[in-house]
Amino acid sequence: MPIKDAAWHDRMYNNRALVPDFADHFAHWTQASAQARDTLKAQLDVRYGDGPNETLDIFPAAQAHAPVVIFIHGGYWRSLDKSDHSFVAPALHAMGACGVVVNYALCPGTESLPVTIPDIALQMAQATAWVWRHIGEHGGDRSNITVIGHSAGGHLAAMMLGCHWKQVGRDLPTGLVRKTMSISGLFDLEPVRKTPFVQADLKLTPAQVRIASPAKWQRPAKGVLYSVAGGDESAEFLRQNRLIHQAWGPKTVPVCEALPGLNHFSVVTDLTRTGTRLHALTQELIQLAP
């Protein structure tokens, strides 16, 4: 058994160190995202709230009353931006979906306005509520919302499935989100709290771990989560992927797969590639009855 000290946690969770060519993946995302914004009709930097980074980009579908996909980016809750992830929009558009790529405040925030992971989760709930209230104006079907996220975004997508929507807004339906996908998500934040290179910014407390770890929650009463990770990811990311299946069970998590030959960054790019398993799973989830 390895000694699970600080160095072990850093090895398991530092994906940039695990993928030497990570910068090439980021460069591809940047180029493909710029091209997506140039070629697709889009409404950029729409505000869903008055707080920091509370904006989203909307990529309407070709037809009205289209299914809606909200995409939440990763970056360990402390880096990256929605503009780095417009590259998912063309694939969603080809699937007939209205794509919404959301932003959120990044940890640790500022001394006067600190940002925690529970704060970000609440922002994502507010963004999703904004989509439900307003996406009809952009041709989307608010009764058919899917939430997909990568890495930290995968964690946040799972939180949306377990959200108590009436506490977010009295006008919101209890089953606002019933279809979610986590790509390389994290579901128990306790190991992250023990990982020095991110904990310096996240400042996770034991109380925050308890309230923001979906694997510690009761299984959501309704809805599904598709959980996938790259087959070449660290043992901890593969364990986290299995963990949510074990915690919530096969009825709620009917898909739990490690996709062969993919690392933490190439796996999300596979969503955009016709003929891949992740592309097919995304299309299947969008087409599921809400």
Secondary structure, 3 states (H helix, E strand, C coil): CCCCCHHHHHHHHCHHHHCCCHHHHHHHHHHHHHHHHHHCCCEEEEECCCCCCCEEEEECCCCCCEEEEEEECCCCCCCCCHHHHHHHHHHHHHCCCEEEEECCCCCCECCCCECCHHHHHHHHHHHHHHHHHHHHHHCEEEEEEEEEEECHHHHHHHHHHCCCHHHHCCCCCCCCCCEEEEECCCCCCHHHHCCHHHHHHHCCCHHHHHHCCHHHCCCCCCCEEEEEEECCCCHHHHHHHHHHHHHHHHHHCCEEEEECCCCCCHHHHHHHCCCCHHHHHHHHHHHCCC
